[in-house]
Protein backbone atom coordinates (compact mmCIF):
# COMPACT_ATOMS: atom_id res chain seq x y z
CA UNK A 1 0.00 0.00 0.00
CA UNK A 2 1.13 3.53 -0.68
CA UNK A 3 0.78 5.78 2.34
CA UNK A 4 1.26 9.32 1.24
CA UNK A 5 3.28 8.10 -1.73
CA UNK A 6 5.55 5.69 0.17
CA UNK A 7 5.30 1.94 -0.38
CA UNK A 8 4.53 0.33 3.00
CA UNK A 9 4.21 -3.44 3.39
CA UNK A 10 0.98 -4.93 4.70
CA UNK A 11 2.78 -6.10 7.87
CA UNK A 12 4.10 -2.61 8.55
CA UNK A 13 0.70 -1.11 7.79
CA UNK A 14 -0.88 -3.42 10.37
CA UNK A 15 1.84 -2.45 12.87
CA UNK A 16 0.99 1.19 12.27
CA UNK A 17 -2.73 0.50 12.73
CA UNK A 18 -2.01 -1.31 16.01
CA UNK A 19 0.10 1.58 17.29
CA UNK A 20 -2.58 4.10 16.32
CA UNK A 21 -5.28 2.11 18.15
CA UNK A 22 -3.17 1.76 21.29
CA UNK A 23 -2.64 5.52 21.32
CA UNK A 24 -6.38 6.25 20.92
CA UNK A 25 -6.18 7.41 17.32
CA UNK A 26 -9.09 5.20 16.31
CA UNK A 27 -10.24 7.34 13.37
CA UNK A 28 -6.82 7.24 11.74
CA UNK A 29 -6.47 3.52 12.46
CA UNK A 30 -9.90 2.83 10.94
CA UNK A 31 -9.08 4.81 7.80
CA UNK A 32 -5.81 3.00 7.14
CA UNK A 33 -7.11 -0.44 8.12
CA UNK A 34 -10.22 0.03 5.99
CA UNK A 35 -8.10 0.91 2.99
CA UNK A 36 -5.92 -2.16 3.54
CA UNK A 37 -8.89 -4.52 3.94
CA UNK A 38 -10.67 -3.14 0.87
CA UNK A 39 -7.54 -3.50 -1.25
CA UNK A 40 -7.09 0.21 -1.77
CA UNK A 41 -3.65 0.74 -3.26
CA UNK A 42 -3.07 4.27 -2.01
CA UNK A 43 -4.08 6.38 0.98
CA UNK A 44 -3.63 10.13 1.10
CA UNK A 45 -3.00 11.36 4.61
CA UNK A 46 -4.66 14.39 6.14
CA UNK A 47 -2.78 16.68 8.48
CA UNK A 48 -4.46 15.06 11.54
CA UNK A 49 -3.44 11.64 10.13
CA UNK A 50 0.16 12.82 9.82
CA UNK A 51 0.20 14.21 13.37
CA UNK A 52 -1.21 10.94 14.75
CA UNK A 53 1.30 8.83 12.83
CA UNK A 54 4.22 10.94 14.01
CA UNK A 55 2.94 10.61 17.58
CA UNK A 56 3.11 6.80 17.42
CA UNK A 57 6.38 6.49 15.50
CA UNK A 58 8.88 7.90 18.00
CA UNK A 59 10.80 4.64 17.67
CA UNK A 60 9.62 3.21 14.34
CA UNK A 61 10.34 -0.29 13.12
CA UNK A 62 12.55 -0.47 10.05
CA UNK A 63 9.62 -0.63 7.62
CA UNK A 64 8.08 2.59 8.97
CA UNK A 65 11.24 4.66 9.47
CA UNK A 66 11.06 6.17 5.97
CA UNK A 67 7.43 7.18 6.52
CA UNK A 68 8.33 8.86 9.81
CA UNK A 69 11.27 10.68 8.22
CA UNK A 70 9.13 11.95 5.34
CA UNK A 71 6.33 13.13 7.63
CA UNK A 72 8.77 14.78 10.00
CA UNK A 73 10.53 16.56 7.14
CA UNK A 74 7.20 17.81 5.85
CA UNK A 75 6.20 19.02 9.33
CA UNK A 76 9.45 20.97 9.66
CA UNK A 77 8.88 22.52 6.23
CA UNK A 78 5.27 23.44 7.08
CA UNK A 79 6.39 25.17 10.28
CA UNK A 80 9.16 27.06 8.49
CA UNK A 81 6.59 28.29 5.97
CA UNK A 82 4.10 29.24 8.67
CA UNK A 83 1.63 26.54 7.66
CA UNK A 84 -0.14 24.64 10.44
WOLINGI-V307777 format. One record per pair of residues at least 24 apart in sequence whose ideal C-beta (glycine too) atoms are under 8 Angstrom apart, sorted by the first residue. I is the first residue (numbers start at 1). GAP is how many residues later the second one is. Records with the same first field share a line. If there is no record, write none. Layout:
I=GAP + GAP
//
This chain:
1=34 + 35 + 39 + 40 + 41 + 42
2=39 + 40 + 41
3=29 + 39 + 40 + 42 + 64
4=39 + 40 + 41 + 46 + 63 + 66 + 67
5=37 + 65
6=60 + 61 + 64
8=55 + 56 + 59
9=54
10=26
11=52
12=49 + 51 + 52
15=46 + 48 + 49
16=37 + 40 + 41 + 48 + 51
19=37 + 38
20=32 + 33 + 36
22=34
23=29 + 32 + 33
25=27 + 30 + 31
28=24 + 25
45=26
47=37
50=24 + 25
//
